[in-house]
């Protein structure tokens, strides 16, 4: 394995930027080599320079750092900037000077970080030693002393004295040969009451004894956990030294090879380069090894296994391996994902026979009773392609049949509405059954809309094919799509510059290790973000926050499914709490402004409704997914100083959110939220913080799916189909009470929002409920309640994968090799009950608050 990969696999993720910058140093070497070749005046001059270099080391090599002042190096520059500036001074510096200067800078960085980590961990070590000394925990007596060959302590350091001193209070038996301070074995007598010896239950009992419940036992368990964690942390600190030392040796070898030098033998093999470095001193490593060995002794004493130190060492190292496997799985999956994107693992072929299978159709074959000879061919068997005998083919056949029946049987007097009904059924069934991929159905939408002739102009005339094509294609690129791309851009920047990971570490650290708490915390974050940046961008950002958890889980893990589905459902609920959370709320606020309903009333009603709905959906998910079996290790918050680039990303992120929040106030300047989304795209891609590869990695299938949903919504709206259905309903319920009307229209809104669009349902239904409300007693408050309730209910439709942008984003979530986490069945079985739970909350809790607030 190449060292660059070994470094990535074995490094501690939180310390990633503290290791030797091996890739950057390699680039520097290649640049120095190219510069040296360019500056070589002649072959003889090059040879003379080479021989001189080998015969007499440069001043930099003799002094380990360049003699030239490091004025060209400025703190705060990244590797690329530093390398570029160094190369500009090649006229006055030799390649060796430049390279050793950069190595010295790396050494200082490593030294500084190691000292801080060592200081912090050694404080924890001292605290553990003090706890061992002051505790009155009595351990098991040992009759036999340990032999030298069983002891893992190999150095009579002052640190060893600490552990032996602490061992006295624990009745630890340590051999006199490896510790001068002990001249004989000591024991502490156990002072127990007589009733402690009277066992009232057998050893086979499931009841806990007094020994299990007393404070001494509990203290011992706590100290054991502290010892294990400290052993893991110190072991990782030791690996930090080893990896960096190997890195320096490897990069020096590469420098010698490409620039015909010998600094590896002169400076690194002889350890002269590390003379002034604390990290790579022999005493530093010895001191660290002693503490690790002492911790093994402590662990052995706490577990009553002083005669099995090697077994305790193996056990502690197993904890270390488990931690490394869990943490490094993120890196491994990232590498696997890169390979999958490069080579398309699902379709990869490794030999000619597999390629032939890929190119050729497979058939079912039956022999014919006699051969059929034709002029150009001969039939001996009756063949049917195997793809015709699949569930996908049967689904397509059924959907085509249903669509044909709906086209043949007249369902509405208006021909355009009649055809639109068939179109709506066809697309809804394709999305629901996934007979073809979801984004392919979306691509099919504009074609079917034009062919079915369902779009009408403002005067009610059906568009011709050319006009319909221009109209429907123009509707597919909208402000919503721009908001979606803006959300992807923010998510990419947060992820690329590690901000999302830092935020996730703090969020998940507060949630603990219980899966249900983690699920609730991320659902709460999704709800809050949806309030302010819309439920279009919110799920994208939330999925970037939980990537660290998802990468440790399989795609069929119930907890992974619950997390992704929880974000989607809570983002749908997040479409309620604020007027800018979703497009339907903005539509509703335009109507409610005439009834003196502003931001205060909206927040007062919608926030309690959203919180109650969130808790009910959370309970639904933890009851229907077996998430308690998931093992999630406790997260440690990442504590690191943010760079200028990271602060820039945060500034743009917060600025974009603020602009989206005040979008209604600055509408005269920007027009829509979609144009505000241009700011982060320009500020990130224009400055080079995000590259072309980043935009290529956007989930474009989600964008296509969203565009298809918009096209269908526009077509259904322009045909007048939904308006006809709603008008027929209006004539039947005009005499009912306001609560009953809200309940009835709520069902209609759920259906429309689920199968078509939340926004479309609000656009169609709100004008109707306004007309009904104006005819009711207390028209002012009744109309406000109906419009408000309609807007809230339009966010409740979340039963299908195509029901709203959060669901579209969730169904498209895949792991690093393209396996999807969720299926349409997952959405139907959880989304439909969740829709009715939210519907119930709106017509009960929401209606009660609205009646009290808007009537008061």
Residue pairs with C-beta under 8 A, 6 or more apart in sequence:
1 9
3 22
3 246
3 247
3 250
4 22
4 23
4 26
5 335
6 243
7 19
7 20
7 22
7 243
7 247
8 331
8 335
9 328
9 331
9 332
10 239
10 243
10 324
10 328
11 19
11 243
12 236
12 239
12 240
12 327
13 327
13 328
13 330
13 331
14 636
14 638
14 640
15 113
15 240
18 109
18 110
18 113
18 240
19 110
19 240
19 243
19 244
19 247
20 106
20 110
20 243
20 244
20 247
20 248
20 251
21 79
21 106
22 247
22 250
22 251
24 79
24 80
24 83
25 99
25 102
25 103
25 106
25 251
26 251
26 254
27 79
27 83
28 83
28 86
28 98
28 99
28 102
29 99
29 251
29 254
29 255
29 258
29 259
30 258
31 83
31 87
32 87
32 90
32 95
32 98
32 99
32 259
33 95
33 258
33 259
35 87
35 90
35 95
36 95
36 259
39 90
40 46
40 49
50 260
53 94
53 96
53 260
53 261
54 260
54 261
54 262
57 266
58 94
58 96
58 97
59 66
59 67
59 97
60 66
60 67
60 94
60 96
60 97
60 100
60 101
61 96
61 100
61 263
61 266
61 267
64 100
64 104
64 267
64 272
64 273
64 275
64 276
65 100
65 101
65 104
66 93
66 97
66 98
66 100
66 101
66 104
67 97
68 89
68 92
68 93
68 97
68 101
70 101
72 85
72 86
72 88
72 89
73 82
73 85
73 86
73 101
73 105
76 644
77 85
82 102
82 105
83 102
86 93
86 98
86 101
86 102
87 98
89 98
90 98
93 101
95 259
95 261
96 259
96 261
96 263
99 255
99 259
99 263
100 263
100 267
103 248
103 251
103 252
103 273
106 248
107 248
107 273
107 274
107 277
110 244
110 277
110 279
111 277
111 278
111 279
114 237
114 240
114 241
114 278
114 279
115 278
115 279
117 237
117 240
118 237
118 284
118 288
121 230
121 233
121 234
121 237
122 291
124 226
124 230
124 233
125 230
125 234
125 291
125 295
128 223
128 226
128 227
128 230
128 298
129 162
129 163
129 166
131 223
131 226
132 166
132 167
132 169
132 170
132 223
132 298
133 165
133 166
133 169
134 169
135 169
135 170
135 216
135 219
135 223
136 169
136 216
137 170
137 216
137 219
137 220
137 223
138 170
138 171
138 188
138 190
138 216
139 170
139 171
139 172
139 220
139 301
139 302
139 304
140 304
141 171
141 187
142 173
142 306
142 307
144 173
144 307
145 173
145 174
145 175
145 176
145 185
146 173
146 174
146 175
146 306
146 307
146 309
147 175
148 175
148 177
148 178
150 307
150 309
150 310
151 175
151 178
151 309
152 293
152 296
152 297
152 309
152 310
152 313
153 160
153 178
153 179
153 290
153 293
153 294
153 297
154 289
154 290
154 293
155 286
155 289
155 290
155 293
156 178
156 179
156 180
157 286
157 287
157 290
159 287
159 290
159 291
159 294
160 178
160 179
160 290
160 294
161 179
161 181
162 294
163 294
163 297
163 298
164 172
164 174
164 179
164 181
164 182
165 181
166 172
166 298
167 174
167 297
167 301
168 186
169 188
170 301
171 186
171 187
171 188
172 297
172 301
172 306
173 185
173 306
174 182
174 297
175 182
176 182
176 183
176 184
196 210
199 209
201 207
201 209
211 217
220 302
223 298
223 302
224 299
224 302
224 303
227 295
227 298
227 299
227 302
228 299
228 316
228 319
230 295
231 292
231 295
231 296
231 299
231 316
231 319
231 320
232 316
232 319
232 320
232 323
234 288
234 291
234 292
234 295
235 292
235 317
235 320
236 320
237 288
238 285
238 288
238 289
238 292
241 279
241 280
241 284
241 285
241 288
244 279
244 280
245 280
248 268
248 273
249 264
249 268
249 269
252 263
252 264
252 267
252 268
253 264
255 261
255 263
255 264
256 262
256 263
256 264
266 272
267 273
268 274
271 280
274 280
274 281
278 284
295 316
296 309
296 312
296 313
296 316
297 306
297 309
299 312
299 315
299 316
300 306
300 308
300 309
300 312
303 312
305 311
305 312
323 633
326 552
326 633
329 551
329 552
330 548
330 551
330 552
333 551
333 815
333 816
334 551
334 816
336 816
336 817
337 815
337 816
337 817
338 816
339 345
340 346
340 816
340 817
340 818
341 697
345 817
345 818
346 817
346 818
347 358
349 355
349 358
361 385
361 386
361 387
362 385
362 386
362 387
363 383
363 384
363 385
363 386
364 383
364 384
364 385
364 386
364 389
365 381
365 382
365 383
366 381
366 382
366 383
367 380
367 381
367 382
368 379
368 380
368 381
368 382
371 378
371 379
371 380
372 378
372 379
372 380
373 379
387 393
392 435
392 436
395 433
395 435
396 435
396 436
399 426
399 429
399 430
399 433
399 435
402 425
402 426
402 429
403 422
403 423
403 425
403 426
403 429
406 421
406 422
406 425
406 426
407 418
407 419
407 422
410 418
411 418
411 421
412 418
412 421
412 721
412 724
414 719
414 720
414 724
415 462
416 453
416 454
416 455
416 456
416 462
416 719
416 720
417 454
417 719
417 720
417 721
417 724
419 452
419 453
419 454
419 719
420 452
420 454
420 715
420 716
420 719
420 721
421 721
422 452
423 448
423 449
423 452
423 454
423 712
423 715
424 712
424 716
424 721
424 755
424 756
426 448
427 441
427 444
427 445
427 448
427 712
428 755
428 800
429 435
430 436
430 441
430 444
431 438
431 441
431 800
431 801
431 802
431 824
432 800
432 824
432 828
433 824
434 823
434 824
436 444
437 701
438 701
438 705
438 801
438 802
438 808
438 811
438 812
439 701
439 702
439 704
439 705
439 708
441 708
442 704
442 705
442 706
442 707
442 708
442 709
442 711
443 704
443 708
444 708
445 708
445 709
445 711
445 712
445 715
446 469
446 472
446 473
446 476
446 708
446 711
449 455
449 468
449 472
449 711
449 712
449 715
450 465
450 468
450 469
450 472
453 462
453 463
453 465
453 468
454 462
454 715
454 716
454 718
454 719
454 721
455 462
455 463
455 468
455 471
455 472
455 714
455 715
455 718
455 719
456 462
456 463
456 718
456 719
456 720
457 463
457 467
457 718
460 720
463 471
471 714
472 711
472 714
472 715
473 711
475 710
475 711
475 714
476 707
476 708
476 710
476 711
477 707
478 674
478 710
479 672
479 673
479 674
479 675
480 536
480 583
480 674
480 706
480 710
480 805
481 674
481 703
481 706
481 707
481 710
482 672
482 673
482 674
482 675
482 677
482 678
483 534
483 536
483 537
483 673
483 674
483 677
484 536
484 537
484 540
484 702
484 703
484 706
484 805
485 677
485 681
485 698
485 703
486 537
486 656
486 674
486 676
486 677
486 678
486 679
486 680
486 681
487 533
487 536
487 537
487 538
487 540
487 541
487 677
488 540
488 698
488 699
489 677
489 680
489 681
489 684
489 685
489 690
490 537
490 540
490 541
490 652
490 653
490 656
490 680
491 500
491 537
491 540
491 541
491 543
491 544
492 684
492 690
492 694
492 697
492 698
493 499
493 649
493 652
493 653
493 680
493 684
493 689
493 690
494 500
494 503
494 541
494 544
494 649
494 653
495 501
495 544
495 547
496 689
496 690
496 694
497 645
497 646
497 649
497 689
498 646
499 646
499 649
499 650
499 653
500 541
500 544
500 545
500 547
501 547
501 548
501 638
502 637
502 638
502 640
503 545
504 545
504 546
504 547
504 548
504 549
504 635
505 548
505 635
505 636
505 637
505 638
506 637
506 638
507 521
507 522
507 525
507 545
508 518
508 521
508 548
508 549
508 635
509 634
509 635
509 636
509 637
510 521
511 517
511 518
511 520
511 521
511 522
511 635
512 518
512 634
513 632
513 633
513 634
515 559
515 562
515 627
515 628
515 630
515 632
516 618
516 622
516 627
516 628
518 549
518 563
518 632
519 559
519 562
519 563
519 566
519 618
519 621
519 622
519 627
520 618
522 542
522 545
522 546
522 563
522 566
522 567
523 566
523 567
523 569
523 570
523 614
523 617
523 618
524 570
524 614
525 542
525 545
526 538
526 539
526 542
526 566
526 567
526 570
526 571
526 574
527 570
527 571
527 573
527 574
527 577
527 610
527 611
527 614
528 574
529 537
529 538
529 541
529 542
529 574
530 538
530 570
530 571
530 573
530 574
530 575
530 577
530 581
530 582
531 574
531 577
531 578
531 580
531 581
532 578
532 580
532 581
532 657
532 660
532 661
533 541
533 656
533 657
533 660
534 580
534 581
534 582
534 660
534 673
535 571
535 572
535 574
535 575
535 581
535 582
535 795
535 804
535 805
535 806
536 805
536 806
538 571
538 574
538 806
539 567
539 568
539 571
539 805
539 806
539 809
539 810
540 809
542 567
542 571
543 550
543 564
543 567
543 809
543 813
546 563
546 567
549 560
549 563
549 632
550 560
550 563
550 564
550 815
550 821
551 815
551 816
552 632
553 559
553 560
553 630
554 560
555 814
555 815
555 819
555 820
555 821
557 630
558 625
558 626
558 627
558 629
558 630
559 625
559 627
559 629
559 630
559 632
560 821
561 625
561 821
561 822
561 826
562 621
562 622
562 625
562 627
564 810
564 813
564 821
564 822
565 621
565 810
565 822
565 826
565 827
565 830
565 831
566 617
566 618
566 621
567 806
567 810
568 798
568 806
568 807
568 809
568 810
569 617
569 621
569 798
569 806
569 830
569 831
569 834
570 614
570 617
571 806
572 758
572 795
572 796
572 797
572 798
572 803
572 804
572 806
572 807
572 838
573 610
573 613
573 614
573 617
573 795
573 838
574 581
574 610
575 581
575 582
575 584
575 585
575 758
575 794
575 795
575 804
576 582
576 585
576 606
576 609
576 610
576 613
576 791
576 792
576 795
577 603
577 606
577 607
577 609
577 610
578 585
578 599
578 602
578 603
578 606
579 585
579 586
579 588
579 589
579 599
579 602
579 664
580 586
580 660
580 661
580 663
580 664
580 673
582 758
582 759
582 794
582 795
583 758
583 759
583 762
584 758
584 759
584 761
584 762
584 763
584 791
584 794
584 795
585 602
585 791
586 664
587 759
587 762
587 763
587 766
587 791
588 762
588 766
588 787
588 788
588 790
588 791
589 597
589 602
589 664
591 766
591 770
591 787
592 602
592 784
592 787
592 788
595 780
595 781
595 783
595 784
595 787
595 854
597 784
597 788
597 854
601 853
601 854
602 788
604 849
604 853
605 788
605 792
605 846
605 849
605 850
605 853
606 792
606 846
608 845
608 849
609 792
609 841
609 842
609 845
609 846
609 849
612 841
612 845
613 837
613 838
613 841
613 842
616 837
616 838
616 841
617 834
617 837
617 838
620 830
620 833
620 834
620 837
621 627
621 830
624 829
624 830
642 650
645 689
648 689
649 684
649 689
652 679
652 680
652 683
652 684
653 680
655 679
656 676
656 677
656 679
656 680
659 666
659 670
659 676
659 679
660 673
660 676
663 670
663 672
663 673
663 676
670 676
683 689
684 690
685 691
685 694
685 695
699 809
699 812
701 812
702 808
702 809
702 812
705 802
705 808
705 812
706 805
706 808
709 756
709 757
709 802
709 808
710 757
712 756
712 757
713 756
713 757
713 759
713 760
716 722
716 756
716 760
717 760
717 763
717 764
722 752
722 756
722 760
722 764
723 764
725 748
726 748
726 764
726 765
726 768
727 768
729 744
729 745
729 748
729 768
730 768
730 771
730 772
733 740
733 741
733 744
733 745
733 772
734 772
734 775
736 744
738 773
738 776
738 782
738 785
738 786
739 843
739 847
741 769
741 772
741 786
742 785
742 786
742 789
742 790
742 793
742 843
742 847
743 843
745 765
745 768
745 769
745 786
745 790
745 793
746 789
746 793
746 796
746 839
746 842
746 843
747 839
748 765
749 761
749 762
749 765
749 790
749 793
749 794
749 796
749 797
750 793
750 796
750 797
750 799
750 835
750 836
750 839
751 797
752 760
752 761
752 764
752 765
752 797
753 761
753 793
753 794
753 795
753 796
753 797
753 803
753 804
754 797
754 798
754 799
754 800
754 803
754 835
755 800
755 802
755 803
757 804
758 794
758 795
758 797
758 803
758 804
759 794
761 794
761 797
762 790
762 791
762 794
765 790
765 794
766 787
766 790
766 791
769 783
769 786
769 787
769 790
770 783
770 786
770 787
772 786
773 779
773 782
773 783
773 784
773 785
773 786
773 787
774 783
776 782
776 783
778 855
781 854
781 855
784 850
784 854
785 847
785 850
785 851
785 854
788 850
788 854
789 842
789 843
789 846
789 847
789 850
792 842
792 846
793 839
793 842
793 843
795 804
795 838
796 835
796 838
796 839
796 842
797 803
797 804
797 835
798 804
798 806
798 807
798 827
798 831
798 834
798 835
798 838
799 827
799 828
799 831
799 832
799 834
799 835
800 807
800 824
800 827
800 828
800 831
801 807
801 808
801 810
801 811
801 822
801 824
801 827
802 808
802 811
803 827
803 831
807 827
807 831
810 822
810 827
811 820
811 822
811 824
811 827
812 820
813 820
813 821
813 822
814 820
814 821
815 821
